[in-house]
Amino acid sequence: MVKISDYFGSLVFDDRVMKAKLSEEIYMKLKKTIDEGVRLDLSVANAVASAMKDWAIENGATHFSHWFQPLTGITAEKHDSFISAAPDGRVIMDFSGKELIMGEPDASSFPSGGLRATFEARGYTAWDPTSYAFIKGDTLCIPTAFCSFGGEALDKKTPLLRSMEALNRQAMRILKLFGNEKVKCVKIFVGPEQEYFLVDRELYNKRKDLIFTGRTLFGTMPPKGQEMDDHYFGAIKPRVAAFMKELDAELWKLGILAKTEHNEVAPAQHELAPIYTGLNIATDHNQLTMEIMQKVAYKHGLVCLLHEKPFDGVNGSGKHNNWSIATDTGVNLFSPGDTPYENAQFLLFLCAVIKAVDDYQDLLRISVATAGNDHRLGANEAPPAVLSIFLGDELTEILDAIENDRPYTGAEKTKMRLGVHVLPKFTRDTTDRNRTSPFAFTGNKFEFRMLGSSDSIACTNIMLNSAVAESLRIYADRLENAEDFETALHNMIQKTIKDHKRILFNGNGYDDAWIKEATEVRGLLNYRTTPECLPHILDKKNVDMLMAHRVYSEVELRSRCEIILGNYCKTIAIEARTMLEMSRKEILPAIEEYLLKLARTANEKKSLIPDVPCEYETKLIKKLSELTDKIEEETGELEAEMKKALAINGVKEQADAMQQKVLAEMQKLRGFCDEAETMVAEKYWPFPNYGDLLFYN
């Protein structure tokens, strides 16, 4: 039997391989580049490239690719073979340091948001040595950054690395003030929990909405949904278990620390969670995870749906971003210790996060803004669009004591008594979980729950890193110039609590009363849609902060605003066109065919028994005839509104029209079609229904 430890990371050019394949001198120089950011010498790059090529060929690779993350939401790669022409007509296998360090892809077809003209095609990919190269299929994939000819970031990795440097820079200033002289850097760790749906591939192929948009645009709930709560953590069905087993194996080969897998709340919904790792690698790994999920599912006759809301009426899918920061000496800066009240360093970093989330609520909301996630946020399975922080009772009481200058007596550790003698007694955590909170402290990390399942985790962590870096910068500026450090520290922590306690909330985030209190009393933001929130990325405070920390330039921010709003418009337009096609070419003909069947049945009954009134058929024919007229009329209304929206020039104005007009018409059309589905015999309905899709095995 093959042990997991024997093949884990077998397709990764990781530290073990580098030690074995590189000379000690080259290895140490490369490690300095990775750990300390020392500039890489070309001679080192040549040696690394040669070793990387030999290792890749040994493992069956014939090509190499600079693997990058453009602003399309997925990854990109261009494959080049290792072959090079030899003078005698044969080929040699070659890969140089120059090819490793930099590539020149055609950037003209990638989103730029106006950073360059379409005819200005040149872009560059630059090797990221802090993320290991890996083999996928027969290709050596080299993680890279992607920039334009003018040096502007055209990807998600570059700003992510910048934000990590910004947070490290400011955190180090704070740590020095606390006497941490041995610390060389601060690292960010993330564990993204990934939710997804699995549906049968044959059924999927019969639904144009799933094929073109990733979600069902029509469909009524079956007699049973998720109301029995019997799917969550339930026994995994054999077909899904086989998928999960192969998925684990493929992820482990790539060094991805897949740890936990289980059924989620909705039928056909599941989750995978990895062990925490460094943010940059975690981001690369999550992109790979989503890709491999879809490939493995296909092999098992399944399709993996990563849309945030593929089915109306059941839970959608999110991606919980578990985020923490730690020193290179192994100290988690969000670990309260046994006496968090006395842990001033912990309290200061905690306050930095509280201040950051309150000051930059808009940026965190923007970081998860997509057309798909708009359907999910605020529903019963996802946090609301209003940002708040859950700290739990003990930390809340500690902060309250500091704010009011009164002693904190401490929370008594409660022994859990379960009433069964054979079960062990254990101490209850002082912080419960709050699954309704968008941003929850969970012991030694924060869990940001607003991300959509298809999102790259880069966007959220860029904004989170940057906002916390700004809080720490403000703190460091004040403390470095303080006459009395301890007094200044106490006053600053106290001031942060007073100024930002409005963002703290330990209650039910789903409660309508909370949303009213949050917006009307506390003054928190409630941006429910992408067009509503996204333009605020260009608010002066946001531009100034992100530029000050060198995370984005102003033109890069403007380009991203343009791209995301443009993608929103394109997404709604694709969905609307799909609805029009399904309505006219599938749903209406199906209803007409069933109507004809009803009419024939009624006529046959009358011919056999003339006195039978055929009330059932007559009433149903009337109802369905009225519905077909409404469906056709609403189809025309949707088409007209979409044409109007597409004719609008400004991307913000077009996005508003798509959200306010087109989506509204889509909802109306769906309502009529879904009503018809409940009345038409199942064998006449043109595509698989929710019952088929959600309970496929």
C-alpha positions as CSV (number, residue, x, y, z in Angstrom):
1,M,0.0,0.0,0.0
2,V,1.4,3.4,-1.0
3,K,1.7,5.8,1.9
4,I,0.5,9.4,1.6
5,S,3.9,10.5,2.9
6,D,5.6,8.8,0.0
7,Y,3.8,10.8,-2.7
8,F,2.8,14.0,-0.9
9,G,4.4,16.9,-2.8
10,S,5.8,14.6,-5.4
11,L,4.9,17.0,-8.2
12,V,6.3,20.1,-6.4
13,F,9.8,21.6,-6.8
14,D,9.8,22.3,-3.1
15,D,12.5,22.8,-0.5
16,R,13.3,19.1,-0.3
17,V,13.9,18.9,-4.1
18,M,15.9,22.1,-4.1
19,K,18.2,20.8,-1.4
20,A,18.8,17.6,-3.3
21,K,19.2,19.1,-6.8
22,L,21.1,22.4,-6.1
23,S,24.6,22.9,-4.8
24,E,24.7,24.1,-1.2
25,E,25.9,27.6,-2.4
26,I,23.1,28.0,-5.0
27,Y,20.5,26.7,-2.5
28,M,21.6,29.2,0.2
29,K,21.5,32.1,-2.3
30,L,18.0,31.1,-3.4
31,K,16.8,30.8,0.2
32,K,18.0,34.3,0.9
33,T,15.9,35.5,-2.1
34,I,12.9,33.6,-0.8
35,D,13.2,34.4,2.9
36,E,14.8,37.9,2.8
37,G,13.9,39.3,-0.6
38,V,17.5,39.5,-1.8
39,R,17.8,40.1,-5.5
40,L,18.4,37.0,-7.5
41,D,21.6,36.8,-9.5
42,L,21.3,35.4,-13.1
43,S,23.9,32.7,-12.4
44,V,21.7,31.4,-9.6
45,A,18.6,31.6,-11.9
46,N,20.5,29.5,-14.5
47,A,21.4,26.9,-12.0
48,V,17.9,26.7,-10.6
49,A,16.4,26.5,-14.1
50,S,18.7,23.7,-15.1
51,A,17.9,21.7,-12.0
52,M,14.2,22.5,-12.3
53,K,14.2,21.3,-16.0
54,D,16.0,18.0,-15.1
55,W,13.6,17.3,-12.2
56,A,10.5,18.1,-14.4
57,I,11.7,15.8,-17.2
58,E,12.4,13.0,-14.8
59,N,8.7,13.4,-13.7
60,G,7.4,13.2,-17.3
61,A,7.1,16.9,-18.1
62,T,7.8,18.0,-21.7
63,H,6.7,21.7,-21.5
64,F,7.0,24.6,-19.1
65,S,4.6,27.5,-18.5
66,H,4.5,30.7,-16.6
67,W,1.4,30.2,-14.5
68,F,-0.3,33.5,-13.5
69,Q,-3.6,34.9,-12.2
70,P,-4.9,37.7,-14.5
71,L,-8.0,39.7,-13.7
72,T,-10.3,37.1,-15.3
73,G,-10.9,35.3,-12.0
74,I,-9.1,32.2,-13.2
75,T,-5.5,31.2,-13.9
76,A,-3.7,31.5,-17.2
77,E,-0.8,29.5,-18.8
78,K,1.0,29.4,-22.1
79,H,3.0,26.2,-22.7
80,D,6.4,26.1,-24.3
81,S,8.3,22.8,-24.8
82,F,11.8,22.3,-23.5
83,I,13.1,21.4,-26.9
84,S,15.8,23.5,-28.6
85,A,17.3,22.9,-32.1
86,A,20.7,21.2,-32.2
87,P,23.2,21.9,-35.1
88,D,22.9,18.3,-36.4
89,G,19.2,18.4,-36.8
90,R,18.3,16.8,-33.5
91,V,16.9,18.5,-30.5
92,I,18.2,19.1,-27.0
93,M,16.1,19.8,-23.9
94,D,16.9,23.3,-22.6
95,F,15.6,25.8,-20.1
96,S,17.6,28.9,-19.2
97,G,17.6,31.2,-16.2
98,K,16.2,34.0,-18.5
99,E,13.2,31.8,-19.4
100,L,12.6,31.0,-15.8
101,I,12.8,34.6,-14.6
102,M,10.7,36.3,-17.3
103,G,8.2,35.5,-20.0
104,E,6.6,37.7,-22.6
105,P,3.0,36.7,-23.2
106,D,0.4,38.5,-25.4
107,A,-1.4,40.7,-22.9
108,S,-3.8,42.3,-25.4
109,S,-6.7,39.8,-24.7
110,F,-6.5,40.1,-20.9
111,P,-8.6,42.6,-19.0
112,S,-6.7,45.9,-18.3
113,G,-9.5,48.3,-17.5
114,G,-8.0,51.0,-19.7
115,L,-4.4,50.6,-18.5
116,R,-3.4,50.2,-22.1
117,A,-4.8,50.3,-25.6
118,T,-5.9,47.0,-27.2
119,F,-3.1,47.2,-29.8
120,E,-0.5,47.5,-27.0
121,A,-0.1,43.8,-26.6
122,R,3.1,43.3,-24.7
123,G,3.0,42.0,-21.1
124,Y,5.5,40.3,-18.8
125,T,5.4,37.4,-16.4
126,A,8.0,37.4,-13.6
127,W,8.9,34.4,-11.6
128,D,7.7,34.4,-8.0
129,P,10.4,32.3,-6.2
130,T,8.4,32.4,-2.9
131,S,5.8,30.0,-4.4
132,Y,7.0,26.6,-5.5
133,A,6.9,25.4,-9.1
134,F,4.8,22.3,-9.8
135,I,4.0,19.8,-12.5
136,K,0.5,19.7,-13.9
137,G,-0.1,17.0,-16.6
138,D,3.1,17.2,-18.7
139,T,3.8,20.8,-17.9
140,L,6.2,22.5,-15.4
141,C,4.1,25.4,-14.0
142,I,6.1,28.3,-12.6
143,P,4.0,30.7,-10.5
144,T,4.5,34.3,-11.7
145,A,3.4,37.8,-11.4
146,F,1.9,39.5,-14.5
147,C,2.4,43.1,-15.5
148,S,2.0,45.5,-18.4
149,F,4.7,47.0,-20.6
150,G,4.5,50.1,-18.3
151,G,4.9,48.0,-15.1
152,E,1.3,48.2,-13.9
153,A,-0.1,45.0,-12.3
154,L,-2.4,43.1,-14.5
155,D,-2.9,40.3,-12.0
156,K,-3.9,39.5,-8.5
157,K,-0.5,38.1,-7.2
158,T,1.4,41.4,-7.6
159,P,-0.9,43.5,-5.3
160,L,-1.1,40.6,-2.9
161,L,2.7,40.4,-2.5
162,R,2.7,44.2,-2.1
163,S,0.1,44.1,0.6
164,M,2.0,41.4,2.5
165,E,5.1,43.5,2.4
166,A,3.1,46.5,3.7
167,L,1.7,44.6,6.6
168,N,5.1,43.1,7.5
169,R,6.7,46.6,7.4
170,Q,4.2,48.1,9.8
171,A,3.9,45.1,12.1
172,M,7.7,45.0,12.5
173,R,7.7,48.6,13.7
174,I,5.2,47.6,16.4
175,L,7.1,44.5,17.4
176,K,10.3,46.5,17.8
177,L,8.5,48.8,20.3
178,F,7.7,45.7,22.4
179,G,11.3,44.7,22.4
180,N,11.1,41.8,19.9
181,E,14.6,42.1,18.6
182,K,14.9,38.5,17.3
183,V,11.9,38.8,14.9
184,K,13.0,39.3,11.3
185,C,9.6,39.3,9.6
186,V,5.9,38.9,10.1
187,K,4.1,36.3,8.0
188,I,0.4,36.0,7.1
189,F,-1.3,32.6,7.2
190,V,-4.6,31.7,5.6
191,G,-6.8,28.6,5.5
192,P,-9.6,29.0,3.0
193,E,-12.6,26.6,3.4
194,Q,-14.0,25.8,0.0
195,E,-17.7,25.0,-0.5
196,Y,-19.0,23.5,-3.7
197,F,-21.9,21.5,-5.3
198,L,-21.6,18.3,-7.3
199,V,-24.2,17.4,-9.9
200,D,-24.5,14.6,-12.4
201,R,-22.8,15.4,-15.7
202,E,-25.5,14.0,-17.9
203,L,-28.1,16.1,-16.1
204,Y,-25.9,19.2,-16.2
205,N,-25.4,18.8,-20.0
206,K,-29.2,19.1,-20.4
207,R,-29.4,22.6,-18.8
208,K,-28.1,25.5,-20.8
209,D,-28.3,27.8,-17.7
210,L,-25.7,25.6,-15.8
211,I,-23.5,25.3,-18.9
212,F,-23.4,29.0,-19.7
213,T,-23.8,30.7,-16.3
214,G,-23.0,28.2,-13.6
215,R,-26.4,28.6,-11.9
216,T,-29.9,27.6,-12.5
217,L,-32.0,30.5,-13.9
218,F,-35.2,28.5,-13.7
219,G,-36.4,25.9,-11.2
220,T,-38.8,25.2,-8.3
221,M,-37.9,23.4,-5.1
222,P,-38.6,19.7,-4.9
223,P,-40.8,18.3,-2.1
224,K,-37.7,17.9,0.1
225,G,-34.8,20.4,0.3
226,Q,-32.5,21.0,3.2
227,E,-35.2,21.5,5.9
228,M,-34.5,18.1,7.6
229,D,-30.8,19.1,8.2
230,D,-29.9,15.5,7.4
231,H,-27.2,16.3,4.8
232,Y,-24.9,18.4,6.9
233,F,-22.1,16.1,8.2
234,G,-24.1,13.1,7.0
235,A,-22.7,9.9,5.7
236,I,-20.9,10.6,2.4
237,K,-22.4,8.7,-0.6
238,P,-20.1,6.3,-2.4
239,R,-19.9,8.2,-5.6
240,V,-19.0,11.4,-3.8
241,A,-16.6,9.6,-1.5
242,A,-14.8,8.2,-4.6
243,F,-14.5,11.7,-6.0
244,M,-13.2,13.1,-2.7
245,K,-10.6,10.3,-2.4
246,E,-9.2,11.0,-5.8
247,L,-9.3,14.7,-5.2
248,D,-7.3,14.3,-2.0
249,A,-4.7,12.3,-3.8
250,E,-4.3,14.8,-6.7
251,L,-4.1,17.7,-4.3
252,W,-1.6,16.0,-2.0
253,K,0.7,15.3,-5.0
254,L,0.8,19.1,-5.5
255,G,1.6,19.7,-1.8
256,I,-1.8,21.1,-1.1
257,L,-2.7,20.4,2.5
258,A,-6.3,19.1,2.0
259,K,-7.4,18.2,5.5
260,T,-11.2,18.2,6.1
261,E,-14.1,17.1,3.8
262,H,-17.8,16.8,4.6
263,N,-21.3,17.2,3.4
264,E,-22.5,20.8,3.7
265,V,-26.1,21.9,4.5
266,A,-27.7,21.8,1.1
267,P,-28.2,18.5,-0.7
268,A,-25.4,17.9,-3.2
269,Q,-23.3,20.5,-1.4
270,H,-19.9,19.7,0.1
271,E,-16.8,21.4,1.7
272,L,-13.1,21.0,1.6
273,A,-10.8,22.7,4.1
274,P,-6.9,22.8,4.0
275,I,-4.4,23.2,6.8
276,Y,-3.2,26.8,7.2
277,T,-0.2,27.9,5.1
278,G,1.5,31.1,4.0
279,L,-0.9,33.5,2.3
280,N,0.9,33.6,-1.1
281,I,1.0,29.8,-1.4
282,A,-2.5,29.4,0.0
283,T,-3.8,31.7,-2.7
284,D,-2.0,29.7,-5.4
285,H,-3.2,26.4,-3.8
286,N,-6.8,27.6,-3.7
287,Q,-6.8,28.4,-7.4
288,L,-5.4,25.0,-8.1
289,T,-7.9,23.3,-5.8
290,M,-10.8,24.8,-7.7
291,E,-9.4,23.7,-11.1
292,I,-8.6,20.2,-9.9
293,M,-12.0,19.8,-8.3
294,Q,-13.6,20.4,-11.7
295,K,-11.2,18.0,-13.5
296,V,-11.7,15.2,-11.0
297,A,-15.4,15.6,-10.9
298,Y,-15.5,15.2,-14.7
299,K,-13.7,11.8,-14.4
300,H,-16.4,10.6,-12.0
301,G,-19.3,11.6,-14.2
302,L,-20.0,14.7,-12.1
303,V,-19.7,18.5,-12.5
304,C,-18.4,20.7,-9.7
305,L,-20.4,23.9,-9.4
306,L,-18.5,26.8,-7.8
307,H,-21.1,29.5,-8.4
308,E,-22.2,31.2,-5.2
309,K,-25.9,30.5,-5.7
310,P,-26.5,27.7,-8.2
311,F,-29.9,26.8,-6.7
312,D,-32.6,29.1,-5.5
313,G,-34.1,28.1,-2.2
314,V,-31.1,26.2,-0.7
315,N,-27.8,27.4,0.7
316,G,-25.3,28.9,-1.6
317,S,-21.6,28.4,-1.4
318,G,-19.0,30.6,0.2
319,K,-15.3,30.4,1.0
320,H,-14.3,31.2,4.6
321,N,-11.0,33.0,4.8
322,N,-9.3,32.1,8.1
323,W,-6.6,34.8,8.5
324,S,-3.8,35.2,11.1
325,I,-0.4,36.7,11.4
326,A,2.7,35.3,13.1
327,T,6.3,36.1,13.6
328,D,9.1,34.1,11.9
329,T,9.9,33.0,15.5
330,G,6.6,31.2,15.7
331,V,4.5,33.6,17.8
332,N,0.9,34.0,16.6
333,L,0.1,37.6,17.2
334,F,-3.6,36.8,17.6
335,S,-3.1,34.3,20.4
336,P,-4.5,35.9,23.6
337,G,-2.6,33.5,25.9
338,D,-4.0,32.6,29.3
339,T,-4.4,36.2,30.4
340,P,-5.4,38.3,27.4
341,Y,-6.2,41.3,29.6
342,E,-2.5,41.6,30.5
343,N,-1.2,40.8,27.0
344,A,-0.8,44.4,25.7
345,Q,0.8,43.3,22.4
346,F,-2.1,41.0,21.6
347,L,-4.6,43.7,22.5
348,L,-2.9,46.2,20.2
349,F,-3.0,43.9,17.2
350,L,-6.6,43.0,18.1
351,C,-7.4,46.7,18.1
352,A,-5.6,47.2,14.8
353,V,-8.0,44.7,13.2
354,I,-11.0,46.3,14.8
355,K,-10.0,49.7,13.6
356,A,-9.2,48.4,10.1
357,V,-12.5,46.7,9.6
358,D,-14.4,49.7,10.8
359,D,-12.4,52.3,8.8
360,Y,-12.5,50.2,5.7
361,Q,-15.8,48.4,5.7
362,D,-16.3,49.5,2.1
363,L,-13.0,47.9,0.9
364,L,-13.8,44.6,2.5
365,R,-17.3,44.5,1.0
366,I,-15.8,45.5,-2.4
367,S,-13.3,42.7,-2.1
368,V,-16.1,40.1,-2.3
369,A,-18.3,41.9,-4.8
370,T,-19.4,39.8,-7.8
371,A,-22.7,39.2,-9.5
372,G,-22.8,35.7,-8.1
373,N,-22.1,36.7,-4.5
374,D,-24.8,39.4,-4.6
375,H,-27.3,36.5,-4.7
376,R,-25.8,34.9,-1.6
377,L,-25.0,37.7,0.9
378,G,-27.8,38.4,3.3
379,A,-29.5,35.0,2.6
380,N,-29.9,32.6,5.5
381,E,-26.7,30.7,4.9
382,A,-24.4,33.7,4.5
383,P,-23.5,36.7,6.5
384,P,-25.2,40.0,5.7
385,A,-23.6,42.7,3.5
386,V,-23.2,44.7,6.7
387,L,-19.7,44.3,8.2
388,S,-19.4,43.5,11.9
389,I,-16.9,41.8,14.2
390,F,-17.7,38.9,16.6
391,L,-15.3,38.7,19.5
392,G,-17.1,36.5,22.0
393,D,-18.1,37.4,25.6
394,E,-14.7,37.3,27.2
395,L,-12.8,39.6,24.9
396,T,-15.8,41.9,24.7
397,E,-15.8,42.2,28.5
398,I,-12.1,42.8,28.5
399,L,-12.4,45.7,26.0
400,D,-15.3,47.1,27.9
401,A,-13.2,47.1,31.1
402,I,-10.4,48.9,29.3
403,E,-12.7,51.5,27.8
404,N,-14.2,52.3,31.2
405,D,-11.0,52.1,33.3
406,R,-12.3,49.4,35.6
407,P,-10.7,46.1,36.7
408,Y,-11.5,42.9,34.8
409,T,-12.2,40.0,37.1
410,G,-11.7,37.3,34.5
411,A,-14.0,34.7,33.0
412,E,-14.4,31.5,34.9
413,K,-13.5,28.4,32.8
414,T,-16.6,26.3,32.7
415,K,-16.4,22.6,32.8
416,M,-18.7,20.9,30.3
417,R,-20.8,18.2,32.0
418,L,-22.5,16.0,29.5
419,G,-24.4,13.8,31.9
420,V,-22.7,10.6,30.7
421,H,-20.0,9.2,33.0
422,V,-18.0,7.5,30.3
423,L,-17.5,10.7,28.4
424,P,-14.5,12.9,29.4
425,K,-15.0,16.3,31.0
426,F,-13.5,19.2,29.1
427,T,-13.2,23.0,29.4
428,R,-15.6,25.0,27.3
429,D,-14.1,27.6,25.1
430,T,-14.7,31.2,26.2
431,T,-15.4,32.2,22.6
432,D,-18.3,30.5,20.9
433,R,-18.6,30.3,17.1
434,N,-21.0,32.7,15.4
435,R,-21.7,31.6,11.9
436,T,-23.9,34.7,11.2
437,S,-21.0,37.1,11.7
438,P,-19.1,38.3,8.6
439,F,-15.9,38.7,10.6
440,A,-15.4,36.5,13.7
441,F,-12.5,36.0,16.1
442,T,-12.2,32.3,16.5
443,G,-9.5,31.8,19.1
444,N,-6.2,32.8,17.4
445,K,-7.4,33.9,14.0
446,F,-10.2,35.8,12.3
447,E,-12.7,34.1,10.0
448,F,-14.0,36.3,7.2
449,R,-17.1,34.6,5.9
450,M,-18.2,37.0,3.1
451,L,-16.1,35.5,0.2
452,G,-18.0,33.8,-2.6
453,S,-17.0,30.2,-3.5
454,S,-15.6,31.1,-6.9
455,D,-13.6,34.2,-5.6
456,S,-9.8,34.3,-5.6
457,I,-8.8,34.8,-1.9
458,A,-6.2,37.3,-3.1
459,C,-8.7,40.2,-3.4
460,T,-10.0,40.0,0.2
461,N,-6.5,39.5,1.7
462,I,-5.1,42.4,-0.2
463,M,-7.7,44.7,1.3
464,L,-7.4,43.1,4.8
465,N,-3.6,43.3,4.9
466,S,-3.6,46.9,3.7
467,A,-6.3,48.1,6.1
468,V,-4.5,46.5,9.1
469,A,-1.2,47.8,7.9
470,E,-2.7,51.3,8.0
471,S,-3.9,50.9,11.6
472,L,-0.5,49.7,12.6
473,R,1.2,52.6,10.8
474,I,-0.9,55.0,12.8
475,Y,-0.1,53.2,16.0
476,A,3.6,53.1,15.3
477,D,3.8,56.8,14.4
478,R,2.3,57.7,17.7
479,L,4.1,55.2,19.9
480,E,7.6,55.8,18.4
481,N,7.3,59.5,19.4
482,A,5.6,58.9,22.8
483,E,7.3,60.2,26.0
484,D,5.8,57.4,28.1
485,F,5.3,54.3,26.0
486,E,3.0,52.4,28.5
487,T,0.7,55.4,29.0
488,A,0.5,56.1,25.3
489,L,-0.2,52.4,24.6
490,H,-3.0,52.3,27.1
491,N,-4.6,55.5,25.9
492,M,-4.4,54.4,22.3
493,I,-6.0,51.0,22.9
494,Q,-8.7,52.7,25.0
495,K,-9.3,55.3,22.2
496,T,-9.6,52.6,19.6
497,I,-12.2,50.8,21.6
498,K,-14.3,54.0,22.1
499,D,-14.0,55.1,18.5
500,H,-14.7,51.7,16.9
501,K,-16.9,49.7,19.2
502,R,-19.8,50.2,16.8
503,I,-18.3,47.5,14.6
504,L,-18.5,44.9,17.4
505,F,-21.6,42.7,17.5
506,N,-21.9,39.3,19.1
507,G,-25.6,38.6,18.2
508,N,-27.6,37.2,15.4
509,G,-26.4,38.8,12.1
510,Y,-29.5,37.4,10.3
511,D,-31.9,39.4,12.5
512,D,-33.7,42.2,10.7
513,A,-33.5,44.2,13.9
514,W,-29.7,44.1,13.7
515,I,-29.5,45.4,10.2
516,K,-31.7,48.3,11.2
517,E,-29.6,49.0,14.3
518,A,-26.4,48.7,12.3
519,T,-27.4,51.1,9.6
520,E,-29.7,53.5,11.4
521,V,-28.1,53.7,14.9
522,R,-24.5,52.6,14.4
523,G,-24.0,54.1,11.0
524,L,-22.5,51.0,9.4
525,L,-22.5,50.6,5.7
526,N,-24.9,48.3,3.9
527,Y,-23.9,47.9,0.2
528,R,-26.2,45.1,-1.0
529,T,-25.0,45.0,-4.6
530,T,-21.8,45.2,-6.6
531,P,-22.8,48.4,-8.5
532,E,-23.7,50.0,-5.2
533,C,-20.4,49.3,-3.5
534,L,-17.7,49.1,-6.1
535,P,-17.3,52.8,-7.1
536,H,-16.3,53.5,-3.5
537,I,-12.9,51.8,-4.2
538,L,-12.1,55.2,-5.7
539,D,-13.1,57.2,-2.6
540,K,-10.2,59.5,-1.6
541,K,-9.5,57.8,1.7
542,N,-9.2,54.4,0.0
543,V,-7.0,55.6,-2.8
544,D,-4.8,57.5,-0.4
545,M,-4.3,54.5,1.9
546,L,-3.7,51.9,-0.8
547,M,-1.2,54.2,-2.6
548,A,0.6,55.2,0.6
549,H,1.3,51.5,1.3
550,R,2.3,51.0,-2.4
551,V,-0.3,48.3,-2.9
552,Y,-2.0,49.9,-5.9
553,S,-1.4,53.0,-8.0
554,E,-4.4,55.1,-8.8
555,V,-4.5,53.9,-12.4
556,E,-4.5,50.3,-11.2
557,L,-7.4,51.0,-8.9
558,R,-9.4,52.7,-11.7
559,S,-8.7,49.8,-14.0
560,R,-10.0,47.3,-11.4
561,C,-13.2,49.3,-10.9
562,E,-13.7,49.3,-14.6
563,I,-13.0,45.6,-15.0
564,I,-15.2,44.4,-12.1
565,L,-18.1,46.5,-13.1
566,G,-17.6,45.4,-16.7
567,N,-17.6,41.8,-15.7
568,Y,-20.8,42.3,-13.7
569,C,-22.5,43.7,-16.7
570,K,-21.3,40.9,-18.9
571,T,-22.4,38.3,-16.4
572,I,-26.0,39.6,-16.2
573,A,-26.1,40.0,-20.0
574,I,-25.1,36.3,-20.5
575,E,-27.7,35.2,-17.9
576,A,-30.4,37.3,-19.6
577,R,-29.6,35.9,-23.1
578,T,-29.6,32.4,-21.7
579,M,-33.0,33.0,-20.2
580,L,-34.3,34.3,-23.4
581,E,-33.1,31.3,-25.3
582,M,-34.4,28.8,-22.8
583,S,-37.7,30.5,-22.6
584,R,-38.3,30.7,-26.3
585,K,-36.7,27.5,-27.5
586,E,-37.4,25.1,-24.7
587,I,-40.0,26.2,-22.1
588,L,-42.6,27.7,-24.4
589,P,-42.5,24.8,-26.9
590,A,-42.7,22.3,-24.0
591,I,-45.8,24.0,-22.5
592,E,-47.4,24.1,-26.0
593,E,-46.7,20.4,-26.5
594,Y,-48.3,19.6,-23.1
595,L,-51.3,21.9,-23.9
596,L,-51.8,20.0,-27.2
597,K,-51.7,16.7,-25.2
598,L,-54.3,18.1,-22.8
599,A,-56.6,19.2,-25.6
600,R,-56.4,15.9,-27.3
601,T,-57.2,14.1,-24.0
602,A,-60.2,16.3,-23.4
603,N,-61.5,15.7,-27.0
604,E,-61.0,11.9,-26.6
605,K,-62.9,12.0,-23.3
606,K,-65.8,13.9,-24.9
607,S,-65.9,11.6,-27.8
608,L,-66.1,8.6,-25.5
609,I,-68.4,10.1,-22.8
610,P,-70.1,13.2,-24.3
611,D,-71.6,14.4,-21.0
612,V,-68.2,14.6,-19.2
613,P,-67.3,18.3,-18.8
614,C,-63.4,17.7,-18.6
615,E,-63.1,20.4,-16.0
616,Y,-59.5,19.4,-15.0
617,E,-58.2,19.6,-18.6
618,T,-60.2,22.8,-19.3
619,K,-58.9,24.6,-16.2
620,L,-55.4,23.5,-16.8
621,I,-55.4,24.5,-20.4
622,K,-56.8,27.9,-19.5
623,K,-54.1,28.5,-16.8
624,L,-51.3,27.3,-19.0
625,S,-52.5,29.4,-22.0
626,E,-52.5,32.5,-19.8
627,L,-49.0,31.6,-18.5
628,T,-47.6,31.2,-22.1
629,D,-48.9,34.6,-22.9
630,K,-47.3,36.1,-19.8
631,I,-44.0,34.2,-20.5
632,E,-43.9,35.5,-24.1
633,E,-44.7,39.0,-23.0
634,E,-42.1,39.0,-20.2
635,T,-39.5,37.5,-22.5
636,G,-40.0,40.5,-24.8
637,E,-39.8,42.9,-21.8
638,L,-36.5,41.3,-20.7
639,E,-35.1,41.5,-24.1
640,A,-36.0,45.2,-24.4
641,E,-34.5,46.1,-21.0
642,M,-31.3,44.3,-21.8
643,K,-31.0,46.1,-25.2
644,K,-31.5,49.4,-23.4
645,A,-28.9,48.5,-20.8
646,L,-26.3,47.4,-23.3
647,A,-26.7,50.7,-25.2
648,I,-25.6,52.7,-22.2
649,N,-22.0,53.9,-22.5
650,G,-20.8,54.4,-18.9
651,V,-19.9,51.2,-17.2
652,K,-21.3,52.3,-13.8
653,E,-24.6,53.5,-15.4
654,Q,-24.8,50.2,-17.4
655,A,-24.2,48.2,-14.2
656,D,-27.0,50.1,-12.4
657,A,-29.4,49.4,-15.3
658,M,-28.4,45.7,-15.3
659,Q,-29.0,45.5,-11.5
660,Q,-32.2,47.6,-11.3
661,K,-33.9,46.8,-14.6
662,V,-32.6,43.6,-16.2
663,L,-32.4,41.5,-13.0
664,A,-35.9,42.6,-12.1
665,E,-37.2,41.4,-15.4
666,M,-35.3,38.2,-15.1
667,Q,-36.9,37.5,-11.8
668,K,-40.4,38.1,-13.2
669,L,-39.8,35.8,-16.2
670,R,-38.5,33.1,-13.8
671,G,-41.6,33.4,-11.7
672,F,-43.9,32.7,-14.6
673,C,-41.8,29.8,-15.9
674,D,-41.4,28.3,-12.5
675,E,-45.2,28.4,-12.0
676,A,-45.6,26.6,-15.3
677,E,-43.1,23.9,-14.2
678,T,-45.4,23.0,-11.3
679,M,-48.3,22.4,-13.7
680,V,-46.6,20.7,-16.7
681,A,-46.2,16.9,-16.5
682,E,-42.6,16.1,-15.7
683,K,-41.9,14.1,-18.9
684,Y,-42.8,17.2,-21.0
685,W,-40.5,19.6,-19.0
686,P,-37.5,20.3,-21.3
687,F,-34.7,19.9,-18.7
688,P,-33.9,18.2,-15.4
689,N,-35.6,19.7,-12.4
690,Y,-34.2,20.6,-8.9
691,G,-35.1,17.2,-7.6
692,D,-33.1,15.5,-10.3
693,L,-30.1,17.7,-9.8
694,L,-30.0,17.8,-6.0
695,F,-30.8,14.1,-5.3
696,Y,-29.0,12.6,-8.3
697,N,-27.7,9.5,-6.5
